Amino acid sequence: MKRSRFSLADVLTLIGGIIFGIICFLGLNFYTLGDFNNSFTVSGIIALTLIATAHLAKRFKSAKGNFKTNFIFEMMMLIVFTLLFAFFSIQHLPHYFTVSENKELIQQRMISSIEQAENMFSKYEEYAKNRKTIYESTLETVVRSKGINPQEYNSFGFVTGSVTDQVQIRSKMFAANADLFPTNYSDSVSNNGIKEIAIKWLRDAKSTTKDWKPLGIVTIVNEVEEKSEFWLNELKRYSSNVQLGESAETFGYALTFQDVKEYFQAESSPTPVTMGIAFLIYILMLLSYFLTKRDSKVSFGRLAPYEIEL
């Protein structure tokens, strides 16, 4: 069976690079407010660069041949790795933790905005119920006074004839209800009405915010205001339908969103926590280098006798 050239220490180098890349990705995704492709590309380049330079430093250390040349390249790779690692640890690694330090404040503001948007549907239903009550009362008043004021009776669309006034009132109330609650407002069977879609999205958004899911929270920050404004405008559009003779104001609901984007794009700097994490990853990634024996007689890439084979 052929011996693997990939040792356990090499695996740790790979794992360390991946962990570093993931943390950078989360921070970049926060900073770019969800630019996944750019964040993934940059963090991938960071991880691959660190893994490659750490691995090359180890390879040159264990290579045979011209000792002086290999030693120079070894030191070059080690210096390049260390400088890049320090730069990325200052520039990109801390940002995820900087944003997370404000997690509770962000959650509080986001949940407040989400619940405000969620409540607009119950407020709209209260508005519609009150409006129908007023309209029905007005219709009954008009009918009772039709002998005194027939012009008003006619202005509300009532007609004398075979259809009784009460039937006409019910017909007008049916039309009013249909305008205020069109078929796409609520569909409890398929849950495909605007109300069900909105409530589900908002509840999922609240759950994601409470659980602090790094990828999902950015999506919510970007979309909650736009979606909520769209749903509110739909409710206003429904309420703009006025019946003949009816006097009513369009549904009004104040949506105010507390800005949290500033916390995601705030400047970040290293902290004792991020420096500690960076130091541990640095040691982890160079463990293979530290364990590799410098021996000019060993063939390039040959495992030292104490390295663990996979």
Secondary structure, DSSP 4 states (H G I P E B T S, - for coil): -PPPS-BHHHHHHHHHHHHHHHHHHHHHHHHTTS-HHHHHHHHHHHHHHHHHHHHHHHHHHH--S-HHHHHHHHHHHHHHHHHHHHHHHHHTTTHHHHHHHTHHHHHHHHHHHHHHHHHHHHHHHHHHHHHHHHHHHHHHHHHHTTTT-HHHHHHTT---SSS-HHHHHHHHHHHHHHHHS-TTT--TTTT-SHHHHHHHHHHHHHHHHHHT-HHHHHHHHHHHHHHHHHHHHHHHHHHT---TT---PPP---------HHHHSS-----HHHHHHHHHHHHHHHHHHHHS---TTSPTTPPPTTSPB-
